[in-house]
Amino acid sequence: MISTGARAASGSCRPHGRLRAAASAATTALLALTALAALPQGTAHAADTLGAAAAEKGRYFGAAVAANHLGEAPYVSTLNTEFSSVTPENEMKWDAVEPSRGSFSFSRADQIVNHAQSRGMDVRGHTLVWHSQLPSWVSGLGATDLRSAMNNHITQVMTHYKGEIHSWDVVNEAFQDGSSGARRSSPFQDRLGDGFIEEAFRTARAADPNAKLCYNDYNTDGVNAKSNAVYAMVKDFKSRGVPIDCVGFQSHFNSNSPVPSDYRANLQRFADLGVDVQITELDIEGSGTAQATDYGNVVRACLAVSRCTGITVWGIPDKYSWRASGTPLLFDDNYNKKPAYHAVLSALGGSTEPGGPGTPGAGCTATYTTAEQWSGGYNGKVTITAGNSPISSWSVNVTLTAPQKVVSVWNGSPTWDSSGNVMTVKSGWNGTLAAGASTSFGFTVNGGTAPPPQVGACTAA
């Protein structure tokens, strides 16, 4: 993961054993059930959330989490409701946990781990050995001291969290981009040579024999020189008994780096080596139908590979993404579910008409019609119809294509994402509907008449 900026880490280590004893005794079967344990109390249908729907497919669905957002109620509510796994975004990186040699500080990472454990969520550890976000003292070491420091760092961090981390990104981004398939220049590569990755994995296995040990990288999502080099390394490791259990595919996509056509086949060829594959940092820039389609395709690719054990999106709302201007996540700046969210839930086999506590079967549908049209714009109308149970509120996403812009809305309360192209309309006075009853909201658009807006799924409570 590319750096999102320096993160402070202060405080002393927490007491060991408080939550660790139970975790260290957990079996593989128990780990497979933790996603179900993460369901919030009162959830009416198990498959109404990402984590629950993924669990029904035998997988986890996680999010990268920043400790400094855990005091924000909508952030925590969305995390607790939707996800079954967490990855600390920056709090476990070397500069955060060992800012000076031999001096470890886990308070910020502990905050995330403790929260996850309180909800029965899995935790992915990210990351132990990486060329970026290194404190300056690491880069100044000679080969002997660097080897000692690397092994000590792995051992100390993994021992602190022994039994609490499902999977570790042991080594991150060690290969170059481009057509060479060569190793990336880094203090570890330059001073310790090609053997540093194997040594890191062997040290990690000794520190926590039960944690899954992963290699993690980006631009390896399709078959190319970089992914071929990683493939060759993993194949070699498996043939020689080097402990590696999984390969992480970051899967950061945009218009310049789209989801590759051989994405599924690439995941499968790694799985065929005898390792799990995990989608570890998924985000897809864009909005509306195109973004939703890409997200759905990624999820279906994972589901098609039996050893694809889970998916982590790199953040929760767009506004906190490391590339927020590209609106790459499943929730907009106001934590409204985007079309991409509904595409993911649908791909996982979940229900896109969730009910709130006490309202089993509550749901709604949204249908669009163009009411009036002229040369430079149109009036749109969205009709909301309650499902088999009464509802007390509704919410619908409407995605437009630039240069179209909404200039007025009636019978609903609108908000926009940072792109200005995705409008979320929530009910006002007209939120309460009897079973099967309908209401509508309207809006005026300037800037052209084509293509028509894309209306996402209706969410009711």
C-alpha positions as CSV (number, residue, x, y, z in Angstrom):
1,M,0.0,0.0,0.0
2,I,1.4,3.4,-1.0
3,S,2.0,5.7,2.0
4,T,-0.9,7.9,3.0
5,G,1.2,10.0,5.2
6,A,3.0,9.7,8.5
7,R,1.1,8.3,11.4
8,A,2.1,9.0,15.0
9,A,2.3,6.0,17.4
10,S,2.8,6.5,21.1
11,G,2.1,4.7,24.3
12,S,3.2,1.5,25.9
13,C,2.4,-2.1,25.1
14,R,-0.9,-3.3,26.3
15,P,-1.1,-6.2,28.8
16,H,-0.9,-9.6,27.1
17,G,-3.4,-12.3,27.6
18,R,-6.6,-10.2,28.2
19,L,-8.1,-11.3,24.9
20,R,-5.2,-13.4,23.7
21,A,-5.8,-16.6,25.5
22,A,-9.0,-17.4,23.8
23,A,-7.7,-16.4,20.4
24,S,-4.6,-18.4,20.7
25,A,-6.7,-21.5,21.4
26,A,-8.9,-20.9,18.4
27,T,-9.1,-23.6,15.7
28,T,-9.4,-23.1,12.0
29,A,-13.1,-23.9,12.3
30,L,-13.6,-21.1,14.8
31,L,-11.8,-18.7,12.5
32,A,-14.3,-19.6,9.8
33,L,-17.1,-18.7,12.0
34,T,-15.9,-15.3,13.3
35,A,-17.5,-13.5,10.4
36,L,-20.9,-14.7,11.6
37,A,-20.1,-13.6,15.1
38,A,-19.5,-10.1,13.8
39,L,-23.1,-9.6,12.9
40,P,-24.6,-6.7,14.9
41,Q,-27.3,-7.6,17.4
42,G,-30.8,-7.3,16.0
43,T,-29.9,-7.9,12.3
44,A,-33.0,-9.3,10.7
45,H,-31.4,-11.2,7.9
46,A,-27.9,-12.7,7.9
47,A,-27.3,-11.8,4.3
48,D,-28.2,-8.2,4.5
49,T,-24.6,-7.1,5.1
50,L,-21.3,-7.6,3.2
51,G,-19.7,-9.6,6.0
52,A,-22.7,-11.8,6.5
53,A,-23.2,-12.5,2.8
54,A,-19.4,-13.3,2.4
55,A,-19.6,-15.6,5.4
56,E,-22.3,-17.6,3.8
57,K,-19.9,-18.1,0.9
58,G,-17.1,-19.2,3.3
59,R,-15.2,-15.9,3.0
60,Y,-14.5,-12.8,4.9
61,F,-15.3,-9.2,3.8
62,G,-13.1,-6.6,5.4
63,A,-12.0,-3.0,5.4
64,A,-8.9,-1.0,6.1
65,V,-9.4,0.9,9.3
66,A,-7.7,4.0,10.7
67,A,-7.6,4.4,14.5
68,N,-8.2,8.1,14.4
69,H,-11.7,7.5,12.9
70,L,-12.9,5.1,15.6
71,G,-14.3,8.1,17.5
72,E,-16.7,8.9,14.6
73,A,-20.1,7.3,15.1
74,P,-21.1,6.7,11.5
75,Y,-17.7,5.3,10.7
76,V,-17.9,2.8,13.6
77,S,-21.5,2.0,12.9
78,T,-20.8,1.1,9.3
79,L,-17.7,-0.9,10.2
80,N,-19.5,-2.8,12.9
81,T,-22.6,-3.5,10.7
82,E,-21.0,-4.4,7.3
83,F,-17.6,-5.9,7.8
84,S,-16.2,-9.2,9.3
85,S,-12.5,-8.4,9.1
86,V,-10.2,-5.4,9.6
87,T,-6.8,-4.3,8.4
88,P,-5.0,-1.5,10.2
89,E,-4.3,1.0,7.4
90,N,-1.0,2.5,8.8
91,E,-0.9,1.6,12.5
92,M,1.1,-1.7,12.2
93,K,3.7,-0.3,9.7
94,W,7.3,-0.1,10.9
95,D,7.4,3.6,11.4
96,A,4.3,3.4,13.7
97,V,5.3,0.5,15.9
98,E,9.1,0.8,16.1
99,P,10.0,4.5,15.5
100,S,13.3,4.1,17.2
101,R,15.4,0.9,17.3
102,G,14.1,-1.6,19.9
103,S,11.4,0.8,21.2
104,F,8.0,-0.5,20.3
105,S,4.7,1.3,20.6
106,F,1.5,-0.6,19.9
107,S,-1.2,1.7,21.3
108,R,-2.8,2.8,18.0
109,A,-2.7,-0.7,16.5
110,D,-4.0,-2.1,19.8
111,Q,-7.0,0.2,19.5
112,I,-8.0,-1.4,16.2
113,V,-7.3,-4.9,17.3
114,N,-9.3,-4.5,20.5
115,H,-12.2,-3.1,18.6
116,A,-12.2,-5.9,16.1
117,Q,-12.0,-8.5,18.8
118,S,-14.9,-6.9,20.7
119,R,-17.0,-7.5,17.5
120,G,-15.7,-11.0,16.7
121,M,-13.9,-9.8,13.6
122,D,-10.8,-11.2,12.1
123,V,-7.6,-9.0,11.8
124,R,-5.1,-8.9,9.0
125,G,-1.7,-7.7,10.0
126,H,-0.2,-5.1,7.6
127,T,2.8,-5.1,7.2
128,L,6.1,-6.3,8.6
129,V,8.8,-5.8,6.0
130,W,8.2,-3.0,3.4
131,H,10.5,-0.5,1.7
132,S,8.2,2.4,2.5
133,Q,7.2,4.1,5.8
134,L,10.5,3.0,7.3
135,P,11.9,5.1,10.1
136,S,15.2,6.7,9.1
137,W,17.3,4.6,11.5
138,V,16.5,1.4,9.5
139,S,18.0,2.8,6.2
140,G,21.2,3.7,8.0
141,L,22.0,0.2,9.1
142,G,24.7,-2.1,7.7
143,A,23.9,-5.6,6.5
144,T,24.5,-7.4,9.9
145,D,22.5,-4.9,11.9
146,L,19.8,-4.7,9.3
147,R,19.3,-8.5,9.4
148,S,19.1,-8.4,13.1
149,A,16.7,-5.5,13.2
150,M,14.4,-7.1,10.6
151,N,14.2,-10.4,12.4
152,N,13.7,-8.7,15.7
153,H,11.0,-6.4,14.3
154,I,9.1,-9.4,12.9
155,T,9.5,-11.4,16.1
156,Q,8.5,-8.6,18.5
157,V,5.4,-7.5,16.5
158,M,4.1,-10.9,15.8
159,T,4.7,-12.0,19.4
160,H,2.8,-9.1,20.7
161,Y,-0.2,-10.1,18.6
162,K,0.3,-13.9,18.7
163,G,-2.9,-15.7,18.2
164,E,-4.8,-12.5,17.4
165,I,-3.9,-12.0,13.7
166,H,-5.5,-14.2,11.0
167,S,-3.1,-13.3,8.2
168,W,0.1,-11.3,8.1
169,D,1.5,-9.4,5.1
170,V,5.0,-10.5,5.9
171,V,6.7,-8.9,3.0
172,N,5.1,-6.1,0.9
173,E,5.8,-4.9,-2.6
174,A,9.3,-6.4,-3.1
175,F,9.2,-6.5,-6.9
176,Q,9.6,-3.7,-9.5
177,D,6.9,-2.5,-11.9
178,G,7.6,-2.8,-15.6
179,S,8.8,-5.7,-17.7
180,S,11.9,-6.7,-15.9
181,G,10.4,-8.9,-13.2
182,A,13.3,-7.8,-11.0
183,R,13.4,-7.1,-7.3
184,R,12.8,-3.6,-6.1
185,S,15.7,-1.6,-4.7
186,S,15.3,-1.3,-0.9
187,P,17.5,-1.4,2.2
188,F,16.6,-5.1,2.6
189,Q,17.2,-6.1,-1.1
190,D,20.3,-4.0,-1.5
191,R,22.0,-5.2,1.7
192,L,20.6,-8.6,2.4
193,G,20.0,-9.8,-1.2
194,D,17.3,-12.1,-2.6
195,G,17.3,-14.2,0.5
196,F,15.7,-11.6,2.7
197,I,12.1,-12.6,1.7
198,E,12.7,-16.2,2.6
199,E,14.4,-15.3,5.9
200,A,11.5,-13.0,6.8
201,F,8.9,-15.8,6.2
202,R,10.9,-18.3,8.2
203,T,11.2,-15.8,11.1
204,A,7.5,-15.1,10.9
205,R,6.6,-18.8,11.1
206,A,8.7,-19.2,14.2
207,A,7.1,-16.2,15.8
208,D,3.5,-17.3,15.3
209,P,3.1,-20.8,13.8
210,N,-0.7,-20.5,13.5
211,A,-0.9,-17.2,11.5
212,K,-1.3,-17.2,7.7
213,L,1.8,-15.8,6.1
214,C,1.3,-13.7,3.0
215,Y,3.2,-12.0,0.3
216,N,1.4,-8.8,-0.8
217,D,1.8,-6.6,-3.9
218,Y,0.1,-4.4,-6.5
219,N,0.0,-4.5,-10.3
220,T,0.1,-8.3,-10.0
221,D,-3.7,-8.7,-10.7
222,G,-3.2,-10.0,-14.2
223,V,-0.6,-12.1,-15.9
224,N,2.4,-9.9,-16.5
225,A,6.2,-9.7,-15.8
226,K,5.7,-8.7,-12.2
227,S,3.1,-11.3,-11.4
228,N,5.2,-13.9,-13.2
229,A,8.1,-13.1,-11.0
230,V,6.0,-13.3,-7.8
231,Y,4.5,-16.6,-9.1
232,A,8.0,-18.0,-9.7
233,M,9.0,-17.0,-6.1
234,V,6.0,-18.6,-4.6
235,K,6.4,-21.8,-6.7
236,D,10.0,-22.0,-5.5
237,F,9.1,-21.4,-1.9
238,K,6.5,-24.2,-2.0
239,S,8.9,-26.6,-3.6
240,R,11.5,-26.0,-0.9
241,G,9.2,-25.9,2.1
242,V,9.6,-22.2,2.7
243,P,6.6,-21.2,4.9
244,I,4.2,-19.2,2.7
245,D,0.4,-19.6,3.0
246,C,-1.2,-16.9,0.9
247,V,-0.6,-14.2,-1.7
248,G,-2.3,-10.8,-1.4
249,F,-3.5,-8.9,-4.5
250,Q,-4.0,-5.2,-3.8
251,S,-6.3,-4.6,-6.7
252,H,-6.2,-0.8,-6.9
253,F,-8.1,-0.1,-10.2
254,N,-8.9,2.9,-12.3
255,S,-9.4,3.8,-15.9
256,N,-5.6,3.7,-16.6
257,S,-5.3,0.3,-14.7
258,P,-8.7,-1.5,-15.2
259,V,-9.7,-4.9,-13.9
260,P,-7.7,-7.2,-16.2
261,S,-9.5,-9.7,-18.3
262,D,-7.4,-12.5,-16.9
263,Y,-8.0,-11.5,-13.3
264,R,-9.8,-14.7,-12.3
265,A,-7.3,-16.9,-14.2
266,N,-4.4,-15.2,-12.5
267,L,-5.9,-15.8,-9.0
268,Q,-6.5,-19.4,-9.9
269,R,-2.9,-20.1,-11.1
270,F,-1.6,-18.9,-7.7
271,A,-4.1,-20.9,-5.9
272,D,-3.1,-24.0,-7.9
273,L,0.4,-23.6,-6.3
274,G,-1.2,-24.5,-3.0
275,V,-1.6,-21.1,-1.4
276,D,-4.7,-19.1,-0.5
277,V,-5.3,-15.9,-2.4
278,Q,-6.7,-12.8,-0.8
279,I,-7.9,-9.5,-2.3
280,T,-6.2,-7.2,0.2
281,E,-6.6,-3.5,-0.7
282,L,-9.5,-3.3,-3.2
283,D,-10.6,0.1,-4.5
284,I,-12.0,1.0,-7.9
285,E,-12.1,4.7,-9.0
286,G,-15.3,5.8,-10.7
287,S,-19.0,6.0,-10.0
288,G,-22.4,4.7,-10.9
289,T,-22.9,1.7,-13.1
290,A,-19.4,1.3,-14.5
291,Q,-17.9,1.2,-11.0
292,A,-20.6,-1.1,-9.7
293,T,-20.0,-3.5,-12.6
294,D,-16.2,-3.6,-11.9
295,Y,-16.8,-4.3,-8.2
296,G,-19.2,-7.1,-9.0
297,N,-16.8,-8.7,-11.4
298,V,-14.0,-8.7,-8.8
299,V,-16.2,-10.3,-6.2
300,R,-17.4,-13.0,-8.7
301,A,-13.8,-13.7,-9.6
302,C,-12.9,-14.3,-6.0
303,L,-16.0,-16.6,-5.5
304,A,-15.0,-18.6,-8.6
305,V,-11.6,-19.5,-7.0
306,S,-12.1,-21.8,-4.1
307,R,-8.9,-20.7,-2.3
308,C,-9.8,-17.0,-2.6
309,T,-10.6,-16.7,1.1
310,G,-11.6,-13.0,1.4
311,I,-11.8,-9.5,0.2
312,T,-10.7,-6.3,1.9
313,V,-11.7,-2.8,0.6
314,W,-9.1,-0.1,1.3
315,G,-11.3,2.1,3.5
316,I,-14.9,2.7,4.3
317,P,-16.2,6.1,3.0
318,D,-14.8,7.8,-0.1
319,K,-13.7,10.9,1.9
320,Y,-11.1,8.9,3.8
321,S,-9.7,7.0,0.9
322,W,-6.0,7.5,0.0
323,R,-7.3,8.6,-3.4
324,A,-10.6,10.3,-2.4
325,S,-10.9,12.4,-5.5
326,G,-11.6,9.1,-7.5
327,T,-14.5,8.1,-5.2
328,P,-13.2,4.5,-5.2
329,L,-15.1,2.9,-2.2
330,L,-18.5,1.4,-1.5
331,F,-19.8,4.3,0.7
332,D,-20.0,7.9,-0.2
333,D,-18.8,10.8,2.0
334,N,-22.0,10.6,4.0
335,Y,-21.8,6.8,4.4
336,N,-24.6,6.2,1.9
337,K,-24.4,2.9,0.1
338,K,-23.3,3.5,-3.5
339,P,-24.4,1.4,-6.5
340,A,-21.1,-0.4,-6.1
341,Y,-22.1,-1.5,-2.6
342,H,-25.3,-3.1,-4.0
343,A,-23.4,-4.7,-6.8
344,V,-21.0,-6.3,-4.3
345,L,-23.8,-7.5,-2.0
346,S,-25.7,-8.9,-4.9
347,A,-22.5,-10.7,-6.2
348,L,-22.1,-12.3,-2.8
349,G,-25.7,-13.5,-2.9
350,G,-27.0,-11.2,-0.3
351,S,-30.3,-9.4,-0.1
352,T,-30.3,-5.8,-1.6
353,E,-33.4,-5.0,0.4
354,P,-32.2,-5.0,4.0
355,G,-34.6,-4.7,6.9
356,G,-33.9,-2.9,10.1
357,P,-34.3,-4.5,13.6
358,G,-37.9,-5.4,14.1
359,T,-38.9,-5.0,10.5
360,P,-38.3,-8.4,8.8
361,G,-38.8,-8.2,5.1
362,A,-38.8,-4.5,5.0
363,G,-37.6,-3.2,1.6
364,C,-38.5,-1.0,-1.3
365,T,-38.0,-0.6,-5.0
366,A,-37.1,2.4,-7.0
367,T,-38.1,3.0,-10.7
368,Y,-37.2,5.9,-12.9
369,T,-39.1,7.8,-15.6
370,T,-38.4,11.0,-17.5
371,A,-41.3,13.3,-16.8
372,E,-40.5,16.2,-19.1
373,Q,-37.6,16.8,-21.5
374,W,-36.2,19.8,-23.5
375,S,-33.1,20.5,-25.5
376,G,-30.8,21.2,-22.6
377,G,-32.2,19.0,-19.8
378,Y,-35.2,17.2,-18.3
379,N,-37.2,16.5,-15.2
380,G,-36.7,13.1,-13.7
381,K,-39.1,11.2,-11.4
382,V,-38.2,8.2,-9.1
383,T,-41.1,6.2,-7.7
384,I,-40.5,4.5,-4.4
385,T,-42.6,1.4,-3.6
386,A,-42.5,-0.4,-0.2
387,G,-42.1,-4.1,-0.2
388,N,-44.1,-6.6,1.9
389,S,-43.8,-4.7,5.1
390,P,-44.3,-1.1,6.1
391,I,-41.2,1.2,6.0
392,S,-40.4,4.4,7.9
393,S,-37.7,5.8,5.6
394,W,-36.0,5.2,2.3
395,S,-32.8,6.2,0.4
396,V,-31.8,6.0,-3.2
397,N,-28.7,6.8,-5.2
398,V,-29.0,8.5,-8.6
399,T,-25.9,8.7,-10.8
400,L,-25.5,11.2,-13.6
401,T,-23.0,11.5,-16.4
402,A,-21.1,14.8,-16.7
403,P,-21.8,17.5,-17.8
404,Q,-25.3,16.8,-16.5
405,K,-26.0,18.4,-13.1
406,V,-29.0,18.4,-10.8
407,V,-30.2,21.9,-10.2
408,S,-33.3,21.2,-8.0
409,V,-34.9,18.4,-6.1
410,W,-38.4,18.1,-4.6
411,N,-40.0,15.6,-2.2
412,G,-36.6,14.3,-1.0
413,S,-33.4,15.5,0.8
414,P,-30.3,15.2,-1.5
415,T,-26.6,15.0,-0.8
416,W,-23.8,14.5,-3.3
417,D,-20.5,12.6,-3.3
418,S,-17.3,14.5,-3.9
419,S,-17.5,14.0,-7.7
420,G,-20.8,15.8,-7.8
421,N,-22.2,13.0,-10.1
422,V,-23.8,10.7,-7.5
423,M,-26.8,12.1,-5.6
424,T,-28.3,10.3,-2.6
425,V,-31.9,11.2,-2.0
426,K,-33.4,10.4,1.4
427,S,-37.0,10.6,2.4
428,G,-38.4,13.6,4.3
429,W,-42.1,13.9,5.1
430,N,-42.9,11.0,2.7
431,G,-40.7,8.3,4.3
432,T,-43.5,6.3,6.0
433,L,-45.2,3.9,3.6
434,A,-47.6,1.1,4.1
435,A,-46.7,-2.3,2.6
436,G,-47.0,-2.0,-1.2
437,A,-47.6,1.8,-1.0
438,S,-45.7,4.3,-3.2
439,T,-44.4,7.8,-3.2
440,S,-42.0,9.7,-5.5
441,F,-39.4,12.4,-5.7
442,G,-38.3,14.5,-8.6
443,F,-35.4,16.5,-9.9
444,T,-34.4,18.9,-12.7
445,V,-31.2,18.2,-14.7
446,N,-29.4,20.7,-16.9
447,G,-26.5,19.9,-19.2
448,G,-28.1,17.5,-21.7
449,T,-30.6,14.7,-21.9
450,A,-28.4,11.6,-22.6
451,P,-27.5,9.2,-21.1
452,P,-30.4,8.9,-18.6
453,P,-29.5,8.7,-14.9
454,Q,-28.8,5.4,-13.3
455,V,-30.9,4.7,-10.3
456,G,-29.5,2.4,-7.7
457,A,-31.3,0.0,-5.3
458,C,-33.7,1.4,-2.8
459,T,-32.7,1.0,0.9
460,A,-35.5,1.1,3.5
461,A,-35.9,0.9,7.2
